[in-house]
């Protein structure tokens, strides 16, 4: 079954420290993975997708098919990075068409 | 506005009553999704529309839940005979589909917070 696991509910780091939000997935096909972010009092929005291989707001994520992981990383956390982060797996194919989300990790960056 | 619009933003109802939640997607977005987020939980997929057909209803938790969509526009999610466990934030999202391929970028509304007493 398709599944996304984010093992940490809460991650707290100090400003300037490296941060890694973990995401593991279970998918039988060729996965497409995404990170979504929800800042306080804002809508859930796309942060980055693995096929773009982009860096957004200093964040990167590499798809590791061997470990079935898509961890989100940033070398130096900023206070404005504090938010809820959701890892998501596309489930498009046949009659299915949705993103499967993990339960989310709340990142708190302390001054 | 240009974003996904949901109404009502807050709804308090009594157990056993029916509720209707509305979603106005971004103009031109053919795909529309409903998700549910219970307190402290992740996003739970409910239903997906492509145009006005629903090829994936796999997430609807019971037959008390139904949804419809008019053309490639407004969608309503109806919950009949509400129960306390239906209390959650109901999120709607829309996205573009290019030549049958989903972009994977969902644009979310602010959600409708439902409280069943």
Boltz contact constraints between the chains, C-beta under 6 A:
constraints:
  - contact:
      token1: [A, 32]
      token2: [B, 104]
      max_distance: 6.0
  - contact:
      token1: [A, 34]
      token2: [B, 104]
      max_distance: 6.0
  - contact:
      token1: [A, 43]
      token2: [B, 108]
      max_distance: 6.0
  - contact:
      token1: [A, 43]
      token2: [B, 110]
      max_distance: 6.0
  - contact:
      token1: [A, 44]
      token2: [B, 108]
      max_distance: 6.0
  - contact:
      token1: [A, 46]
      token2: [B, 105]
      max_distance: 6.0
  - contact:
      token1: [A, 49]
      token2: [B, 104]
      max_distance: 6.0
  - contact:
      token1: [A, 90]
      token2: [B, 104]
      max_distance: 6.0
  - contact:
      token1: [A, 92]
      token2: [B, 102]
      max_distance: 6.0
  - contact:
      token1: [A, 95]
      token2: [B, 55]
      max_distance: 6.0
  - contact:
      token1: [A, 95]
      token2: [B, 56]
      max_distance: 6.0
  - contact:
      token1: [A, 96]
      token2: [B, 56]
      max_distance: 6.0
  - contact:
      token1: [A, 97]
      token2: [B, 48]
      max_distance: 6.0
  - contact:
      token1: [A, 97]
      token2: [B, 56]
      max_distance: 6.0
  - contact:
      token1: [A, 98]
      token2: [B, 45]
      max_distance: 6.0
  - contact:
      token1: [A, 98]
      token2: [B, 48]
      max_distance: 6.0
  - contact:
      token1: [A, 101]
      token2: [B, 42]
      max_distance: 6.0
  - contact:
      token1: [A, 101]
      token2: [B, 43]
      max_distance: 6.0
  - contact:
      token1: [A, 102]
      token2: [B, 42]
      max_distance: 6.0
  - contact:
      token1: [A, 103]
      token2: [B, 42]
      max_distance: 6.0
  - contact:
      token1: [A, 104]
      token2: [B, 42]
      max_distance: 6.0
